[in-house]
Amino acid sequence: MRASHFKGMILISFLTLALIGCDKGKGKSGEQKMQQVKSYEAKDYSHLIGMPGLTETALRLHFSLYQGYVNNTNKLLEEMKTLAEQGMANTPQYAELKRRFSFEFNGMKLHELFFENLGVTPSALSPNSSLYKALEASFGSFDSWQKDFIATAQIRGIGWAVLFYDPSAGRLMNAWINEHHVGLLSQCIPLLVLDVFEHAFIVDYQLDRASYIKAVMQQINWKVVETRFEGKQAM
């Protein structure tokens, strides 16, 4: 056997072992990712206490309701997993849990988006920002957008007013989400979220939703909203 041929065989063997090692590493990484799956935990939004327009009583009640959505999301995931393992995935019981899941999960996520775009010390939106210009392009002016958003928030019913960005058309739209799961715009990114369930305002404003909306609109943390727009982070 020639020396060059022998060296070539050694090189091929070395590369083969290296590739096998890479594959094993990838498999291990995949296993580690699977092991990182964990239960949802409620985030701490106590820094909002003291925010003008909402009392501590109202906020703490709201945080407790949000905790309930987190708890129910985890509970439904476990119950569905158990039923599936028992071979009951085709049962009416399993189907009802599946239907309920989007309500609890979106309730959790929308509350997080809502709390995170509020601030004790709100930030203004600069007319020179890309978001401001995008609002002008979609609505004609910032004031026209704001009037439309407030009108959306005043729709009779329980739910959310959400400013969405559709990356496929570069368009901003205000949408009404009924409860937590009816009205979500597929593949659109929520930028500004406003909770208009009664529990969000009845403690401080009774049935005066308009005053609640006005107060909360003055406490928007536009830096957070801009970050969502710039980062194009989906919900």
N, C-alpha and C positions, 0 to 999 in steps of 0.2 A: 504494500500500500504506500502510495506516495505521501511524502510529508505534508504537501499542500492539501491533499485530499483528507488526510487525517485531521488537520487543523480545521478544515471546513466542517467536518462532522462534529467536532467539538463545539464550534461556533453555533451550529444549528441546534445542538442539544441544549446549549446554554440559553439560547433565545426561547426555545420551547419551554424550558423550566421557568424562565422569566414571565412568559405569557400566562402559564398556569398559575404562577404566584399572583399575577395581576387579577386573574379571574377569581381566585380565592379571596383576594382583597375586596373585590367588588361585591362578592357574595356576603362577606362579613359586614361590609358597609350597609348593604341592604337589610341585613338582620338587625343591625344597630338602629337603622331608621325605623324599622317595625317596632323595636323596643321603646322608641321615643314617643309612640302614640300614648297619650294620657288623657285624663278627664279634663273637662273645661273647669276653669276657676274664675270666680267673679273678681273683676278688677276693682281696685280701690279708687273711688272718685270723691273721697271726703274733702279734697282740696277745693271743691266747688262750694262748700259750706261758707256762707258769707257773701255769696254772689248776689248782687242787687236783683230784685225782681222775684226771687224765690226764697222762702224761709227755710230754716234748717229742718223744721218739721216736715215740710213738703219734700225736701231733698232726701231725707232719711227714709221716708215712706217709699219714695221712688227707687232708692237703692235696694230696699228690701224686695220690691216687686221684681227688679232686675235679677236679684239673687234667685228668685223663684224660677225664672226662665233658665238660668244656668243649671240649677238643680234638676229641673224637668228634662232638659236636654240630655244630661248625663243618665238620668233614669231611663229615658226612652231608648237610648243607645244600648244600655245593658239589657233591657227587657226584650228588645228586638233580637239581640245577639242570642239570648237564651232560647227564645222561640225558634230561631233558625237552627240552632244546634239540636233542638228537639224534633226537627223535621216538621215544624208547624208554620213554615214561611208562606204556605198557600191558604192559611186560615183567615177568616174575617177578623179575628183578634189581631193578627199581625198587620193586616191591611189598615186597620184603624190607627194603629200605632204609627205606621208610615205616614198616614195622612196628617196626624197630629204633629209629627216631628218638625215639619217646615214651620209650623206656627211657633213652636217653642224655640227652635234654633234661630229663626229670623228675629224673634222677639229679643233674644239675647244679643245678637249682633247689632241690630238697629239701636238698641239702648246704648251699647258701647260707642257707636258712631255719634249718637246724639250727645252723650256726656262729654265726649272728647272734642266736639266742636263748640263747646261752651267754655267760658272763662270768667273768673272773678274780675280780672282786668282784661276786657276785650281788646282785640286789635282791629284796626280799620283795614279796609281793602284799598290799596293804592290804585288810583286811576291809571298808573303806568304799568301795573302788573298784567301778566299774560291772561290771568283769569278774568280780570275786569274787562279787558279787551274782548275776550271770548264771550262774555255776557252781553256786551254791546253788539257783537256780531250776530248772536242768536236772538236777542230780544229788542234790539234797537238802541237801548240805553240801560244803564244800571237801574234807574228808577223804574223802568218798565218791567225789568226782571223782578224787582222787589215787590211791585204791586201784584204781579202774577203769582209769585211765591206765597204771599200773604193770602191771596184769594184762594189758592190751593189749600192752604192750611185751615181756611175757614169753611171748607166743604163740610156739610152735615154728615156726621158719622164718626166712628172711632178709627184712628189710624195715624198715618204719618204724611208729612209733606217732605219731599226729597228732591233736591237738585241733582240730576243725573248728567253724566257726560257720556255721550256715545262716540267712542273713538272711530267707529267705521265711517261716520259722517262729519266728525269734528263739531258736533252739535250739543248744546246744553239744553236740557228740558226739565221742567218742573212736573213732578208726578205725584199722584195720590196713591198711597198704599193702604188698602183696606185691611184692618187688623194688622197682621205682620207678613202675610204671604200672598195676598191678592193685589196685583198691580205692580209687582217688581218687574223692571224692564231688563230683559235678558241681555247679557254682555255689556250692560251699561254700568258705569262706576258711580256710586253714591258719593257726592262731594259734601253736601250740607243736609243734615237730617234734623227734622223738628218733630218731636212727639206731641201729638194733639189728642191722645187718649184723655178721658176725664181725670184719670188719676194724676196726670201731669200738672193740672192747674186747679182742680176743684178745692184743694185745701186753702190756697191763697186767693183764688179769684172766683170761687163758687162756679157759676155758669157763664162768667164773663170771659169767654175764650179769646176775644179780640184783644183785651188788655194783657192777657198772658202772652199772646203772640208778640205784641208790641214790646213787652218787657224783655222777652227772650231774644228777640231780634237785635236788641241793643247790647247783648252779651255774647255775640258770636265771636269766636276766636278765628279770625280769617286766616291767620298763619297756618292753622291746621287744615282749613279748607283748601288753601293754596297748595299745601304739601300734597294733599290727595290728588289735586289736579295735575301738579307737576310730575308726581310719581306715578300717576295713572294706576293707583292701587285698587284692585277689585275688592269687593266685599267678601 
